[in-house]
Amino acid sequence: MRTRFFIVSVFIILIFILTTRVIISESSSITDYSPPLLVDKDVYEVEETIVININLDPGKYAFYELLISASNNSYTYKGDFNPIMFFYPTEEGIYTIALVEKSTRAIYYSLSFKVIPKEGREIRREDAFKPSGSEEPPKKISEEVPVSKENEEMVVGWVNTDKKEYFLGENVRVFVEVNDESRVQLYHVFNGVSEKYMGDLNYINFRPRGIGTHRLMLLDDDNNMVSTYDFKVKPVFIGKNLKISVINSKGFEEDVELRVLEEKEGSASIEIIPAKKRWVLKKMILRNIRLDDINNSAWKLSIGVDEVPGSRISILKKRVVKAFSIDSSMLNFSKGVVSGIAVGNELWKCKAWDFNNQICLGRWVKIIDLVPGQEYNISIMPGDPGYA
């Protein structure tokens, strides 16, 4: 009887230990997970410091923008990310923080929090910043605020840039000099839209979008104007400055001729024609290529195009006579048209095409019928793949 009781006791203890280990293991795996964005609480007061934790691989920072939006305003962070960021809401409401993919504008992760009025003080939106069209000079705080023990330490400083005029697509270097960085906020205003800078005031380097006058405003913690500064962004006339490289899968450059068909603010439509007659394509037209996404003054573009040996293509019961692949992932454009001369009677497409290794990772789908010897046109979009 005692032996039996002992065996039952040991069995119960073993079950308890195993169960406990499973629970601890599961709870550890949950604890180890950190969401891409995190704030320390759900409700804040106006002008309270909000600490934002960004849990991303630093190597992926360049792929995202940090967007903070409320019902009647939005802020886009324009600098390099840090693991910990700070935000100071100037009005009450529901705010949403989102990590937005730059290439697709899709939201990768988001969270919301509430901002309530500061106790004993009413904050009005019009007190937060001056409208961008205002020509009112910066306030001289020393003349308008009486000196007392409460405001002896007034915030004084200035903001400016490395030059007064820029071409569209150029980076702007901003300099801020102030006696107390903890008590100021920097805003960028263009076309009536105000964006708050949330990075390090000692190093600000951003690329403004939009042609016209841009304003930088430095406000203190009571929303008094400390300094303002205006700079201009001018259009770029592309002409001969735009260059494109057509690269094959081995990394070698093909000789092509480039024609600019149309220029708009921040974009261009181009036609690419091969320099040699025996090329895989006759021509390629790309519409509305975004040039303000290119971080250099030479307007250098790059696209991958290569001819694929028919022996590397396997389509059931089909003999491949000619194949080519396109890698447009390095360009941001709205749509394109590729023209060629048919040598077969069908055109097939592999969407999951690995350009570097020149192999189809998915399946081939027929898209059009062809007439050998006649020209054909197909529409392409960014990221389009292999054809046979």
N, C-alpha and C positions, 0 to 999 in steps of 0.2 A: 504493500500500500504506500509506504514511504517512498519507495523507488519510483512508483508511478506518479506520485505527487511531485517529486523532484523533476522528473522528465517533463511533466506538464508545465511546471514553473519556468524551467529553462526555455521551453518552446515559446511561452508567452513573452518572456524577456527578449528573446531573439526577434520575435515579431515586432515588439515595441522599438527595439534598436533599429531594425531595418526600416520601419515606418518613419521614425524620426529622421534617419539619414535621407530618405526620399524627400521628406518635407523640407529639410534644410537645403538639400540640393536644388529643389525646385525654387525655393525662396531666394537662393543665391543667384540662380540664373535670371530671376526677375529683377533682382537688385542690380545686377551687372548691366542691364539695359539702360541706356541713357538716350532720351529722344534728341533729335537734332537741335531743337530749341527748348529752352526751359527758363521760366521766371520763378521768383521765390514765393509769390503769392498771387491771388486772383483779384484782389481789390486794392487800389492805391488812391491816394489823394492827388489833386492837381499839384504839379511841380515837385512831387516826390520822386526821388531817384529810383528808376526801375533797372535792375541788374538783369541783363539778358545773357544766358549761357549758351554758347554755340558749340555743339558737339559734332564737329565735322572733321574729317581728315584735312589738315591744312593744305594738302595738295589739290583739294577739290574746291577751295575757296573761290577760285577764279571762275567757276562754272555757275555761281549763284549771286543773286542780289538779295539784300535784306530790305524788305518792304514793310513799313508800319503804316496802317491806315485806320482812320476813324470815320465817322459818318460824314464829316464835312472837310476832311483834310487828309493828306497822305505825305509820308516821308520816305525817301529812298536813300539808303546809305551808299555813299559814293567812294569810300576808301577801302583799304585792305581790312579784312576781318581780323578780329582778335577773339580768343576763346571767351572773353568776358567783354560785353558791350554795355553802354549806359544810355538810357533814354529818359527825357524829362518832359512829360506831357503838360501842355499849357492850357488844356481845356478838358472838361468832363466828357464822359461818353464811353462807348464800348470800342476798344482798340483791338486790332488783329495784327499779329506779327507773322510774317511769312517768308520762307526761303523760296525764291523764285528762280527757276532755271533760265539763264540768259538766252539760250538758243531757242527754246520753245515757248518761253513765257509761262510755262506750267508751274503750278505751286507744288513744291516738293514736300513741304511740311509747314503747318501753321498752328497757332494757338491764339486764344483771346483772353483779355483781362478787362476789368472795369476800372474807370477813373471817376471818383466822386469829388464834389466841390471841397476845397480846402476849408477847414473849420474857421469861421469868422471872417472869410474873405470870398468875394464873388469875382470870378475871372471871366472877362469878356474876350471873345475871339478877336475883336478889333484892336485889343491892347497887345496882342501877341507880336504883331509885326506890321510895318508900313506896307501899303500896296506898292507893287513894283513900278507903277507909273508915276508915283509921287516924286516931285523934284524938291521936296522939302529938305534943307540941309540937315546934317546930323545935329542932334541936340548937344549943346555944351552943358554938360551936367553941372559943372561948377557954377554956372550962372542961374540955373533953374532950381537947383535943390539947395535949400539952406543948410549950412554946415552945422551939425550938432554931434553929440556924442554917439547918436545912433547911426549916423551916416558919415562919420569922419573918413572911414576907409572906402572912398568911392571907387568904382571900377573905371579905370581909364585905359585907353589903348587904341589901336587902329588895325585895319585889315586892308591888304592890297594884293596885287598879283605881280608876276614877273614882267608882264607887259600889258598894254592897254587894249591891243587888238590881236585876234587869233583867227586862223582859218578853221572852217568846220572840220572836225576830226583831230585837231590839235589838243594836247593836254595842257591844262591850266595849273600852274603852281601858285598856291595861295600861301600868304604869309600873315600870321597873326601875332601881334605884340600886345600883351595885356598884363596888368599887375596882379591879377588873380584869375587864373584859368578856371577854377572851380565855380566861378560865379558868372560865367558867360556862356552863351549859345551862339553858334554861327548858322545863319540861314542863307540858302541860295534861292533867289527869286527870278523866275522867267515866265513871261506871259501870264502873270497873275497866280502862278503856282509856286508855293513855298515848300522847300525841302530842307529839313534840318540835318546838319552834319553831325554824325555821332562818333567820329573817330578821334584820333590824336590831333590836337590843334597845332602841334609842333611840326607835323608833316602832312600837308594836304595836297594831293595831286589828282585831279579828276578831269574828265572829258565832257564838257557841256554839249547838250544836244539842242539844236535850234539856232537859226540865224537871227541876230538882233542884239539888243542890249540886255546883258545879264547883271544882276545886282547881288552883292554880298552884304549881309547885315550882321553886325555883332551886337547882341542884346545882353543886358545884364540880367540878374536873377529877378528883378522887378519889371522886366520887359521894357526898360528904358534903352533908347538907342545909344550905343557907345560909339559906333563908327559905321559908315556905309562906304561902299566902293562899287563903281560900275566899270564893266569892260564889255567889249563888243566881239561878236563872232561873225565873220564874213564868209560868204559862199566861196567855194573852190571851183574854179573852172578847170575841169579835168584835162581836156585836150591831150597833149602828148605826155602828160605826167602819169597817166594810167598805164600800167603794164600788167601783163598776165603771163604766168608760166604754166604750160601744159606738161605735166610730169607723168611718165609711164610707171608701171609697177616696180621697175628696177631702179627708179629714182633719176632716170635720165630725162632731160628736157627736150621736148619736141619743138621744131620751128613752126611758128604760127604768125598770122597777121591779125592785128586787133583793130576793130573799128568801133568807135563810140557812136551809138545810134541816137541816144537821148540822155540828157543830163537834167537831174532835178536836185532839190535840196537833200543832200546826204545820200543820193543814190544815182546809179547810171545803168543804162541798158547797153549791152555790147554784143558784137558779132565776132566770132572766132573762126578764121579761115585757115586751113593748113597751107604751109608754104610749099609742100611737095604734093604732087598730084596723087600718088599712090598712098593715100592715108586711109585710115579706117573709116573716117567720116568725111562728108563733104563740107559741112559747116555746123556751127552751133551758135544759137542766140540765147542769151541769158537776160531776163528782164528784172529791173529794179534791184540790182545788187546794192546792198547797204554798204556805203563807204565809211560811214561814221563808226562802224565796228572795227575798222582797220587801224591799228595803233602804229602808224608810221606815215610820214609825209610824202613818201614816194608812190603811194597808192598801188602797192604790189599785190596782185591777186594770184591764186594758184588753184588749179583744178587737175584731177587725175583722169587721163584717158589712155587706154591701151588696147591693142589687138590681142585676142586670146586664140591660141592654136585650137583648131577644131577637135583635135585628138583629146583635149582636156574636158570637152563637153559631152555629157551623156544624157541624151533625151531618147526615151523609149521609141524604137522603130523609126528614128529620124537620123539622117546623115547631115551633119553640120558642115556647111561649106564656108562660113565666115562668122566670127564672133568678136564682140568688143565689150569693154566695161568702162564705166564712168564712176569717178569718185568726186562728188561735189560737196563733201562734208566740210570743206574749208571755206565755203562761200555761203553767204546769207542772201538769197534771192527769192523772188516771188514765184517765178515759173521760167521754163526754158523750152526751146525747140531744137531737136537734133535732126539734121538732114543727112541722108546717105543714098547711095545707089545700090539697089537690090541685086544680089547675086543668087538668091534662093527664092522660094515662093512662100515662106512663112517667117515671122519674127517672133521669137520667144523671149521671155524675161525671167530672170532669177532675182527676186527681191533681196534674199539673204546672201548677198555676194561679198566675199572677202577679197577686196581689191589687192591688198599686198601679196596674198598667196594665190590670187587668181583661181578661186575655187568657189563653187556654189554650195552653200551650207543649208540650203532649203530645197525647194522644188521648182522646176521650170513650168511656166504658164504661157500659153500662146496668147499674143496680144493682137496681131493683125496678119492679114494675108498680103503678100507682095507679088509684084510682077517683075521678073528678072530684067535688069537693064533700065528700069524706071526709077525715078527719085521717090523716096518716101520721107515722111516727116513724123516724128513721134514727140509727144510732150514729156518733159522730165521735170522732176521736183528735187529739192535739196535731198541728197542722200540716195539718189537713184543708182541702180546696180549694174548687173551684167545682162547682155543681150546676145542672142545667137539666131 
